[in-house]
Amino acid sequence: MDFDEVLKEVGSFGLYQKIIICSVLLPAALPCAFHAYSQLFIAASPKHWCRVPELEPWAQDYGMLVKNLSIPLGASNNSVEYESCQMYNRNYSDIVRYMEYRTPIELQQDKVWQIGNPGHGQIQACQHGWYYDRNMYTSTVVTEWNLVCDQSYLVTLALVLFGVGGLIGNYMFGYLQDMWGRRPSFYVYLIIEIVACAASAFAWNYYSWLGMRFVVGLTVPAILASPYVLAIELVGPDRRVFCTIVSNIAYSCGLVLLAGIVYLIRDWRFLTLTVSLPLLLLFSCYFVLPESPRWLIAVGKTQEAARILKTIARVNGHNIPPDFVKIMQQKLQQTDAAMRGESESSYGILDLFRTPNMRRKTLIITLIWFANTSVYVGLSYYAPALGGDEIWNFFLAGVVELPTYFILGPGLSYFGRRWILCISMLVGGVACVLTLLYDEQPEVMLLLYCVGKMGISSAFVVLPLLASELYPTVVRGLGMSFSSVVAMIGPIVIPIINHMGQHMLVLPLIIMGTLLIIGGLASLFLPETRGKNLPQTIEEGEAVPLSFFNCVCCCCCTKTPRSPDLNNSALVAKYKRQREREQIGRGRRQPITVCSICKNEIKET
């Protein structure tokens, strides 16, 4: 008996599932949202300019005068601004002696900055450190360790290594998820993440902080997968969309909440502790969170799965006979027997590529996952580059995601997964590419950015749902982790691309838009999974063909087969032998020809 049928008898979406979703799934999105993007503010680079010790007594009260005296102007993103890493090579001691004999009004009115014709003077790199604009942030990693100018690449390096950690962690924790189960693996990720993040607040130099952020990166992409997979494995097929949307709403709310926290806390050490230590409260749900019954059945632990089903039935208000566990074990016997052969063997990454349909699905899902992850992370990282208030931009980037989720609910149930995924990626991709035409119009660029963020947010909802419904239970965690591992190459490269955007603002958007368009077209090859039972074994997953090949073979099943090329002797001989067998069999039983892809009978017309 299929597990979805068993789940209907105990309640596929009752009070028990709602408790799990509200107490675990929603809060579990916060660690991922907090720790994935808090680094944008912890390592924010405020405006800065060269420090001149001789002019320092005047810097606080006459900041603009000090800049005019010491800092040259330069072009930056279609505007003229003070240089961040260069200063005039002047005799500032003589300038100070001149300024000492001027009243404050004279200093404001007199053109002191013209002394010595600085516009024609020599320019050199900063010699004595930097002044930082502390109106936005009181302290960041950048201001504490001077990660600017020739050291600015270290900020990008931190994001790159954070992505490398996610790549390694996804692959490593994917095995743990299928080997240990959903619940233990989630809490292992969580404790590692909280401890490493809190420890980074006490870093004594850049490299100690970088090491802790790498450890956090190991867990961030994987920590959301375990409760999400558990949630969709506890509900029926008709409620998977709900779980996916709720999970992403919680994630977007986490981004909005992070913007609020940053608005209140501008010191990077206190900010680090604020986004880590409160997450220890999630351990209070340890005894509420169950293990996945599907996973227990997949590994042959039917008795333990039956006990969990008994708890689900009791909480959902279903009548329970005294021998409920025994009855459930008998009903699960058929599923257990079908999966026992595979459960006793260890599954590896090669199992995703051994059979043709599974291999094609894995490659296509991985390509789309790579595009989605790269663009989602890239657009989130890109928000501060839009200009204006960085915190407000990040807040806006999180808020624009929420309307898409309320539209997706009925859309996924009515139109299915595949078309929603395709349209979302194409709309978002086109919007990003169109910024090339409006690079000098900030308002239009902001609008196109929001449309692109809404498109990728919609696609980001659909893809994990579609992937979890295509990968069989025995390799679901491994398959999703493999796709995530490859996809994490994107967040490794995206910070470098965004860094290049300092010279061409729309370059990152063009690259990300192109990725979305390619991924959207590739999604048309995947089969629709709306209302279908989750495949338990690799054989069940192999029985579901790709959408493109399914359409092709279905057309072949209803149309007259074409005659082979008569110039090919091998095909002619094969065609004659087939026709002779059909002629011999017509007197007794009409032969049946079956399509090798969809297993349907091919009828000639």
C-alpha positions as CSV (number, residue, x, y, z in Angstrom):
1,M,0.0,0.0,0.0
2,D,1.3,3.5,-0.9
3,F,2.1,5.7,2.1
4,D,-0.1,8.5,0.9
5,E,-3.1,6.1,1.2
6,V,-2.0,5.2,4.7
7,L,-1.6,8.8,5.6
8,K,-5.2,9.5,4.6
9,E,-6.5,7.1,7.2
10,V,-4.7,9.0,10.1
11,G,-5.2,12.5,8.6
12,S,-3.1,13.9,5.9
13,F,-3.4,17.5,7.1
14,G,-4.9,17.6,10.6
15,L,-4.1,19.3,13.9
16,Y,-0.9,17.3,14.2
17,Q,0.6,18.6,10.9
18,K,-0.5,22.2,11.7
19,I,1.3,22.1,15.0
20,I,4.5,20.8,13.4
21,I,4.4,23.5,10.7
22,C,3.7,26.3,13.1
23,S,6.1,25.3,15.8
24,V,9.0,24.0,13.7
25,L,8.8,24.8,10.0
26,L,8.1,28.5,10.4
27,P,10.8,29.2,13.0
28,A,13.3,27.0,11.2
29,A,13.4,29.6,8.3
30,L,14.8,32.3,10.6
31,P,18.4,30.8,11.1
32,C,18.8,30.5,7.4
33,A,17.6,34.0,6.6
34,F,19.5,35.6,9.4
35,H,22.9,34.0,8.9
36,A,22.8,34.0,5.1
37,Y,22.4,37.7,4.7
38,S,23.5,39.3,8.0
39,Q,27.0,39.4,6.6
40,L,25.9,42.1,4.2
41,F,25.6,44.4,7.2
42,I,28.3,42.9,9.5
43,A,30.8,43.5,6.7
44,A,29.2,46.6,5.2
45,S,31.5,49.1,3.5
46,P,30.5,52.7,4.5
47,K,31.7,55.7,2.6
48,H,35.3,56.6,3.5
49,W,38.1,58.9,2.5
50,C,41.8,59.4,3.4
51,R,42.7,60.5,6.9
52,V,45.0,63.5,7.2
53,P,46.5,63.7,10.8
54,E,47.2,67.5,10.4
55,L,43.6,68.2,9.5
56,E,42.0,65.9,12.1
57,P,41.1,68.7,14.6
58,W,38.9,70.3,11.9
59,A,37.4,67.0,10.6
60,Q,34.4,66.9,13.0
61,D,33.2,70.5,12.6
62,Y,34.5,71.3,9.1
63,G,34.2,67.9,7.4
64,M,33.4,69.4,4.0
65,L,36.3,71.8,4.2
66,V,38.7,69.0,5.1
67,K,37.5,67.0,2.1
68,N,38.0,69.9,-0.2
69,L,41.5,70.5,1.1
70,S,42.7,66.9,0.9
71,I,40.5,64.7,-1.3
72,P,40.2,64.9,-5.1
73,L,36.9,64.4,-7.0
74,G,36.3,61.5,-9.4
75,A,33.6,59.9,-11.5
76,S,31.7,57.0,-10.0
77,N,28.5,55.4,-11.5
78,N,27.5,58.5,-13.6
79,S,28.1,60.9,-10.7
80,V,31.0,62.9,-9.2
81,E,32.1,62.0,-5.7
82,Y,35.1,62.3,-3.5
83,E,37.8,59.6,-4.0
84,S,37.8,56.9,-1.4
85,C,41.4,55.8,-1.8
86,Q,43.4,58.8,-2.9
87,M,44.4,62.2,-1.5
88,Y,46.3,65.3,-2.5
89,N,50.1,65.3,-1.8
90,R,50.3,68.7,-0.1
91,N,52.0,70.5,2.7
92,Y,49.2,70.3,5.2
93,S,51.3,71.9,8.0
94,D,51.3,75.2,6.1
95,I,47.5,74.9,5.5
96,V,46.9,74.3,9.2
97,R,49.0,77.4,10.2
98,Y,46.9,79.5,7.8
99,M,43.6,78.1,9.1
100,E,44.6,78.8,12.7
101,Y,44.4,82.5,12.1
102,R,40.9,82.4,10.6
103,T,37.6,82.7,12.4
104,P,34.9,80.0,11.9
105,I,32.9,82.4,9.7
106,E,36.0,83.1,7.6
107,L,36.7,79.4,7.3
108,Q,33.2,78.8,6.0
109,Q,33.2,81.7,3.5
110,D,36.9,81.9,2.5
111,K,38.0,79.5,-0.3
112,V,40.6,77.9,1.8
113,W,40.5,74.8,-0.3
114,Q,42.1,76.7,-3.2
115,I,45.3,77.2,-1.2
116,G,48.2,75.8,-3.2
117,N,45.9,74.9,-6.2
118,P,45.1,71.4,-5.1
119,G,43.4,70.7,-8.5
120,H,46.8,70.8,-10.1
121,G,48.7,69.0,-7.3
122,Q,50.0,65.5,-7.1
123,I,47.7,62.6,-6.0
124,Q,48.8,59.7,-3.9
125,A,47.2,56.8,-2.1
126,C,46.0,57.1,1.5
127,Q,49.0,57.3,3.9
128,H,47.4,57.4,7.4
129,G,44.3,55.3,7.3
130,W,40.7,56.5,6.6
131,Y,37.8,58.4,8.0
132,Y,34.5,56.5,7.9
133,D,31.0,57.8,7.6
134,R,29.4,56.4,10.7
135,N,25.9,57.8,10.1
136,M,24.7,54.4,8.8
137,Y,26.8,51.9,10.9
138,T,28.7,52.6,14.1
139,S,31.0,49.7,13.6
140,T,31.5,47.0,11.0
141,V,34.2,44.4,10.2
142,V,35.4,46.8,7.4
143,T,35.8,49.8,9.7
144,E,37.4,47.8,12.5
145,W,40.1,46.2,10.3
146,N,40.3,48.7,7.4
147,L,39.1,46.4,4.7
148,V,39.0,49.1,2.0
149,C,40.9,50.2,-1.1
150,D,43.6,47.6,-1.8
151,Q,42.1,45.4,1.0
152,S,38.4,45.6,-0.3
153,Y,38.7,42.2,-2.0
154,L,38.7,40.6,1.4
155,V,35.0,41.5,1.8
156,T,34.2,39.7,-1.4
157,L,36.5,36.8,-0.4
158,A,34.4,36.4,2.8
159,L,31.2,36.0,0.7
160,V,33.0,33.6,-1.6
161,L,34.2,31.4,1.2
162,F,30.8,31.5,2.7
163,G,29.5,30.1,-0.5
164,V,32.2,27.4,-0.6
165,G,31.2,26.4,2.9
166,G,27.6,26.0,1.7
167,L,28.7,23.9,-1.2
168,I,30.7,21.5,1.0
169,G,28.0,21.5,3.7
170,N,25.2,20.7,1.3
171,Y,27.0,17.6,0.1
172,M,28.1,16.4,3.5
173,F,24.8,17.0,5.3
174,G,22.8,15.5,2.5
175,Y,24.3,12.1,3.4
176,L,23.6,12.7,7.1
177,Q,20.0,13.6,6.3
178,D,19.3,10.3,4.6
179,M,21.5,8.3,7.0
180,W,20.5,9.7,10.4
181,G,17.0,11.0,9.5
182,R,15.4,14.4,9.3
183,R,15.2,15.3,13.0
184,P,18.7,14.5,14.3
185,S,20.4,16.1,11.3
186,F,18.4,19.4,11.7
187,Y,19.5,19.9,15.3
188,V,23.1,19.0,14.5
189,Y,23.2,21.7,11.8
190,L,21.5,24.2,14.2
191,I,23.9,23.8,17.1
192,I,26.9,24.1,14.8
193,E,25.5,27.2,13.2
194,I,24.6,29.0,16.4
195,V,27.9,28.3,18.1
196,A,30.0,29.3,15.1
197,C,28.0,32.5,14.5
198,A,28.2,33.6,18.2
199,A,31.9,32.8,18.3
200,S,32.5,35.1,15.3
201,A,31.3,38.0,17.4
202,F,34.5,37.6,19.5
203,A,36.9,37.4,16.6
204,W,40.2,39.2,17.3
205,N,41.2,39.7,13.6
206,Y,39.8,39.3,10.1
207,Y,41.0,35.7,9.6
208,S,39.6,34.4,12.8
209,W,36.2,36.0,11.8
210,L,36.6,34.5,8.3
211,G,37.1,31.0,9.7
212,M,33.9,31.2,11.8
213,R,31.9,32.5,8.9
214,F,33.1,29.6,6.8
215,V,31.7,27.2,9.5
216,V,28.4,29.0,9.5
217,G,28.4,28.7,5.7
218,L,28.6,24.9,6.0
219,T,25.2,24.8,7.7
220,V,23.1,27.6,6.3
221,P,21.9,26.1,3.0
222,A,21.3,22.7,4.6
223,I,19.5,23.8,7.7
224,L,16.3,24.7,5.9
225,A,16.1,21.4,4.0
226,S,15.5,19.0,6.9
227,P,12.4,20.6,8.4
228,Y,11.1,21.4,4.9
229,V,11.5,17.8,3.7
230,L,10.0,16.5,6.9
231,A,6.9,18.8,6.5
232,I,6.1,17.6,2.9
233,E,6.6,14.0,4.0
234,L,4.0,14.4,6.8
235,V,1.2,15.8,4.6
236,G,-0.7,14.5,1.6
237,P,0.0,15.5,-2.0
238,D,-2.7,18.2,-2.0
239,R,-1.0,20.1,0.9
240,R,2.6,20.2,-0.3
241,V,2.0,23.5,-2.0
242,F,0.8,24.9,1.2
243,C,3.9,23.8,3.1
244,T,6.2,25.2,0.4
245,I,4.5,28.6,0.4
246,V,4.4,28.8,4.2
247,S,8.1,28.0,4.3
248,N,9.0,30.7,1.9
249,I,6.7,33.2,3.5
250,A,8.6,32.5,6.8
251,Y,11.9,32.9,5.0
252,S,10.9,36.3,3.5
253,C,9.6,37.4,6.8
254,G,13.0,36.5,8.2
255,L,14.6,38.8,5.7
256,V,12.2,41.7,6.7
257,L,12.9,41.0,10.4
258,L,16.6,41.0,9.7
259,A,16.3,44.5,8.2
260,G,14.5,45.6,11.3
261,I,17.1,44.2,13.6
262,V,19.9,45.9,11.6
263,Y,18.0,49.2,11.8
264,L,18.1,48.9,15.6
265,I,21.5,47.5,16.0
266,R,24.4,49.0,14.0
267,D,27.4,47.5,15.8
268,W,28.6,44.3,14.1
269,R,29.5,42.4,17.2
270,F,26.1,43.0,18.9
271,L,24.3,42.3,15.6
272,T,26.1,38.9,15.3
273,L,25.0,37.9,18.8
274,T,21.5,39.1,18.2
275,V,20.9,37.0,15.1
276,S,22.4,33.8,16.7
277,L,21.8,33.3,20.4
278,P,17.9,33.7,20.4
279,L,17.8,30.7,18.0
280,L,18.6,28.4,20.9
281,L,14.9,28.5,21.6
282,L,14.3,26.2,18.6
283,F,15.7,23.4,20.8
284,S,12.5,23.6,22.8
285,C,10.8,21.9,19.9
286,Y,13.0,18.8,20.0
287,F,10.4,16.6,21.6
288,V,7.6,17.9,19.4
289,L,9.4,17.3,16.1
290,P,8.9,13.7,15.0
291,E,11.0,11.7,12.6
292,S,9.6,11.3,9.1
293,P,7.5,8.1,8.8
294,R,8.3,8.0,5.1
295,W,12.0,7.9,5.9
296,L,11.5,5.3,8.5
297,I,9.6,3.1,6.0
298,A,12.3,3.7,3.4
299,V,15.0,2.3,5.8
300,G,12.8,-0.6,7.0
301,K,11.7,0.7,10.4
302,T,8.0,0.1,10.0
303,Q,7.2,-0.4,13.7
304,E,8.6,3.0,14.6
305,A,6.7,4.5,11.7
306,A,3.5,2.9,12.9
307,R,3.9,4.4,16.3
308,I,4.3,7.9,14.9
309,L,1.2,7.3,12.7
310,K,-0.6,6.3,15.9
311,T,0.3,9.6,17.5
312,I,-0.8,11.5,14.3
313,A,-4.2,9.7,14.3
314,R,-4.8,10.4,18.0
315,V,-3.9,14.1,17.7
316,N,-6.0,14.5,14.6
317,G,-9.0,13.0,16.4
318,H,-9.3,9.7,14.6
319,N,-10.6,6.6,16.4
320,I,-7.8,4.3,17.2
321,P,-8.3,0.5,17.7
322,P,-6.2,-1.3,20.4
323,D,-4.1,-3.1,17.8
324,F,-3.5,0.1,15.7
325,V,0.2,-0.4,15.5
326,K,-0.1,-3.9,14.3
327,I,-2.7,-3.0,11.7
328,M,-0.5,-0.2,10.4
329,Q,2.5,-2.5,10.1
330,Q,0.5,-4.9,8.0
331,K,-0.7,-2.1,5.7
332,L,2.9,-0.8,5.4
333,Q,4.2,-4.3,4.7
334,Q,3.8,-4.1,0.9
335,T,5.6,-0.7,0.8
336,D,8.3,-2.1,3.1
337,A,8.8,-5.2,1.0
338,A,9.1,-3.1,-2.2
339,M,11.7,-0.9,-0.7
340,R,13.5,-3.4,1.5
341,G,15.9,-4.4,-1.2
342,E,17.0,-0.9,-1.7
343,S,16.9,0.2,1.9
344,E,19.4,-2.5,2.9
345,S,21.9,-1.1,0.5
346,S,23.7,2.3,0.8
347,Y,22.7,4.9,-1.7
348,G,25.3,7.1,-3.3
349,I,25.4,9.9,-5.8
350,L,25.7,7.4,-8.7
351,D,22.2,6.2,-8.0
352,L,21.0,9.5,-9.4
353,F,22.6,8.7,-12.7
354,R,22.3,5.0,-13.2
355,T,18.9,5.0,-15.0
356,P,18.1,7.3,-18.0
357,N,15.0,9.2,-16.7
358,M,16.5,9.8,-13.3
359,R,19.7,11.0,-14.9
360,R,17.9,13.5,-17.1
361,K,15.8,14.7,-14.3
362,T,18.8,15.2,-12.0
363,L,20.7,17.2,-14.7
364,I,17.7,19.5,-15.5
365,I,16.8,20.1,-11.8
366,T,20.4,20.9,-11.0
367,L,20.6,23.4,-13.9
368,I,17.5,25.2,-12.8
369,W,18.6,25.1,-9.1
370,F,21.9,26.6,-10.1
371,A,20.2,29.4,-12.0
372,N,17.7,30.1,-9.2
373,T,20.2,30.0,-6.4
374,S,22.7,32.2,-8.2
375,V,20.1,34.8,-9.1
376,Y,18.2,34.8,-5.8
377,V,21.4,35.3,-3.8
378,G,22.8,37.7,-6.4
379,L,19.8,40.0,-6.3
380,S,19.8,40.0,-2.5
381,Y,23.5,40.9,-2.5
382,Y,22.8,43.5,-5.1
383,A,20.2,45.4,-3.1
384,P,22.7,47.9,-1.5
385,A,24.1,48.8,-4.9
386,L,20.8,50.3,-5.9
387,G,21.7,53.5,-4.1
388,G,20.1,55.3,-1.2
389,D,19.5,53.7,2.2
390,E,21.0,50.1,2.2
391,I,18.8,48.9,5.0
392,W,15.7,50.2,3.3
393,N,16.7,48.5,0.0
394,F,17.2,45.2,1.7
395,F,13.8,45.6,3.5
396,L,12.2,46.3,0.1
397,A,13.9,43.3,-1.5
398,G,12.3,41.1,1.2
399,V,8.8,42.7,1.1
400,V,8.4,42.4,-2.7
401,E,8.6,38.6,-2.3
402,L,5.5,38.3,-0.1
403,P,2.8,39.2,-2.7
404,T,4.1,36.4,-5.0
405,Y,3.4,33.8,-2.4
406,F,-0.3,34.7,-2.0
407,I,-0.7,34.4,-5.8
408,L,1.2,31.1,-6.0
409,G,-1.2,29.3,-3.7
410,P,-4.1,29.0,-6.1
411,G,-1.8,29.2,-9.1
412,L,0.2,26.0,-8.2
413,S,-3.0,24.2,-7.4
414,Y,-4.7,25.1,-10.6
415,F,-1.9,25.4,-13.2
416,G,0.6,23.0,-11.7
417,R,4.3,23.4,-11.0
418,R,6.0,23.3,-14.4
419,W,4.3,26.3,-16.1
420,I,4.5,28.5,-13.0
421,L,8.2,27.8,-12.7
422,C,8.8,28.5,-16.4
423,I,6.8,31.8,-16.5
424,S,8.3,33.1,-13.2
425,M,11.9,32.5,-14.4
426,L,11.2,34.1,-17.9
427,V,9.5,37.2,-16.5
428,G,12.3,37.7,-13.9
429,G,15.0,37.1,-16.5
430,V,13.6,39.5,-19.0
431,A,13.1,42.2,-16.3
432,C,16.8,41.9,-15.3
433,V,18.1,42.1,-18.9
434,L,15.9,45.1,-19.6
435,T,17.9,47.1,-17.1
436,L,20.5,47.5,-19.8
437,L,18.2,50.0,-21.5
438,Y,17.5,52.1,-18.4
439,D,20.8,52.2,-16.6
440,E,20.6,56.0,-16.2
441,Q,17.1,56.0,-14.8
442,P,17.2,54.9,-11.2
443,E,13.4,54.7,-10.7
444,V,12.9,52.4,-13.7
445,M,15.9,50.3,-12.6
446,L,14.4,49.9,-9.2
447,L,11.1,48.9,-10.7
448,L,12.7,46.3,-12.9
449,Y,14.8,45.0,-10.0
450,C,11.6,44.5,-8.0
451,V,10.0,42.6,-10.9
452,G,13.1,40.4,-11.2
453,K,13.1,39.8,-7.4
454,M,9.4,38.8,-7.5
455,G,10.0,36.4,-10.4
456,I,13.0,34.7,-8.8
457,S,11.2,34.5,-5.5
458,S,8.3,32.7,-7.2
459,A,10.6,30.3,-9.0
460,F,12.4,29.7,-5.7
461,V,9.2,28.5,-4.2
462,V,8.2,26.1,-7.0
463,L,11.6,24.4,-7.6
464,P,12.1,22.7,-4.2
465,L,8.5,21.5,-4.3
466,L,8.9,20.1,-7.8
467,A,12.3,18.5,-7.0
468,S,11.0,16.9,-3.8
469,E,8.1,15.4,-5.8
470,L,10.4,14.1,-8.5
471,Y,13.2,12.5,-6.4
472,P,12.2,9.2,-4.8
473,T,12.1,8.9,-1.0
474,V,15.2,6.7,-0.7
475,V,17.4,9.4,-2.4
476,R,15.3,12.5,-1.9
477,G,17.6,14.1,0.6
478,L,20.7,13.1,-1.4
479,G,19.2,14.3,-4.7
480,M,18.1,17.7,-3.4
481,S,21.5,18.1,-1.6
482,F,23.3,17.2,-4.8
483,S,21.4,19.8,-6.8
484,S,22.0,22.3,-4.0
485,V,25.7,21.5,-4.0
486,V,26.1,22.3,-7.7
487,A,23.8,25.3,-7.3
488,M,26.1,26.6,-4.5
489,I,28.7,27.3,-7.2
490,G,26.5,30.2,-8.1
491,P,26.9,32.1,-4.7
492,I,30.6,31.5,-5.0
493,V,30.8,33.3,-8.3
494,I,28.1,35.9,-7.8
495,P,30.0,38.0,-5.3
496,I,32.8,38.3,-7.8
497,I,30.3,39.3,-10.5
498,N,28.7,41.9,-8.2
499,H,32.2,43.2,-7.4
500,M,32.8,43.7,-11.1
501,G,29.5,45.7,-11.2
502,Q,31.3,48.6,-9.4
503,H,32.5,49.6,-12.9
504,M,29.3,48.6,-14.8
505,L,26.2,48.7,-12.6
506,V,23.9,46.6,-14.8
507,L,26.5,43.9,-15.7
508,P,25.4,41.6,-12.8
509,L,21.7,42.0,-13.7
510,I,22.4,41.1,-17.3
511,I,24.2,37.9,-16.4
512,M,21.6,36.9,-13.8
513,G,18.8,37.6,-16.3
514,T,20.3,35.4,-18.9
515,L,20.7,32.6,-16.4
516,L,17.0,32.9,-15.5
517,I,15.9,32.7,-19.1
518,I,18.0,29.6,-19.8
519,G,16.6,27.9,-16.6
520,G,13.0,28.8,-17.5
521,L,13.3,27.1,-20.9
522,A,14.8,24.0,-19.4
523,S,11.9,23.7,-16.9
524,L,9.6,22.8,-19.8
525,F,11.3,19.3,-20.0
526,L,10.3,18.3,-16.5
527,P,7.0,16.4,-15.9
528,E,4.1,17.8,-14.0
529,T,3.7,16.5,-10.4
530,R,0.5,18.2,-9.2
531,G,-1.7,15.7,-7.3
532,K,0.7,12.8,-7.9
533,N,1.9,10.4,-5.1
534,L,5.5,10.8,-4.1
535,P,7.7,8.0,-5.6
536,Q,9.1,5.8,-2.9
537,T,11.8,3.8,-4.8
538,I,14.1,4.6,-7.8
539,E,11.9,2.2,-9.9
540,E,8.8,4.3,-9.2
541,G,10.7,7.5,-10.1
542,E,12.0,6.0,-13.3
543,A,8.4,5.1,-14.4
544,V,7.6,8.9,-14.7
545,P,9.0,10.1,-18.0
546,L,10.2,13.6,-18.8
547,S,7.5,15.9,-20.2
548,F,9.2,16.5,-23.6
549,F,9.9,12.9,-24.3
550,N,6.4,11.9,-23.0
551,C,4.8,14.3,-25.5
552,V,6.9,13.0,-28.3
553,C,6.2,9.3,-27.5
554,C,2.5,10.0,-27.0
555,C,2.4,11.5,-30.5
556,C,4.2,8.4,-31.8
557,C,1.6,6.2,-30.0
558,T,-1.3,7.8,-32.0
559,K,0.3,8.4,-35.3
560,T,1.3,6.0,-38.1
561,P,4.9,5.0,-37.8
562,R,7.2,6.4,-40.5
563,S,8.8,3.9,-42.8
564,P,12.6,3.5,-42.3
565,D,15.2,4.9,-44.6
566,L,15.4,2.4,-47.5
567,N,19.0,3.4,-48.1
568,N,20.0,1.9,-44.8
569,S,20.2,-1.9,-45.3
570,A,20.3,-2.6,-41.5
571,L,17.1,-0.7,-40.9
572,V,15.5,-2.3,-43.9
573,A,16.3,-5.8,-42.6
574,K,15.0,-4.9,-39.1
575,Y,11.8,-3.4,-40.6
576,K,11.2,-6.6,-42.7
577,R,11.7,-8.9,-39.8
578,Q,9.3,-6.9,-37.7
579,R,6.6,-7.0,-40.4
580,E,7.1,-10.8,-40.9
581,R,6.6,-11.4,-37.2
582,E,3.4,-9.4,-37.3
583,Q,2.2,-11.3,-40.4
584,I,2.8,-14.6,-38.7
585,G,1.1,-13.5,-35.4
586,R,-2.1,-12.1,-37.0
587,G,-3.6,-15.6,-37.4
588,R,-3.5,-16.2,-33.6
589,R,-2.9,-13.0,-31.6
590,Q,-2.2,-9.5,-32.7
591,P,1.3,-8.5,-31.4
592,I,1.4,-5.5,-29.1
593,T,4.2,-2.9,-29.5
594,V,5.0,-0.9,-26.3
595,C,6.7,2.4,-26.2
596,S,10.0,2.1,-24.3
597,I,9.5,5.5,-22.6
598,C,5.9,5.8,-21.5
599,K,5.1,2.0,-21.6
600,N,1.9,2.7,-23.6
601,E,0.7,0.5,-26.5
602,I,1.6,1.9,-29.9
603,K,-1.4,1.6,-32.2
604,E,-1.2,2.0,-36.0
605,T,-3.9,4.0,-37.7
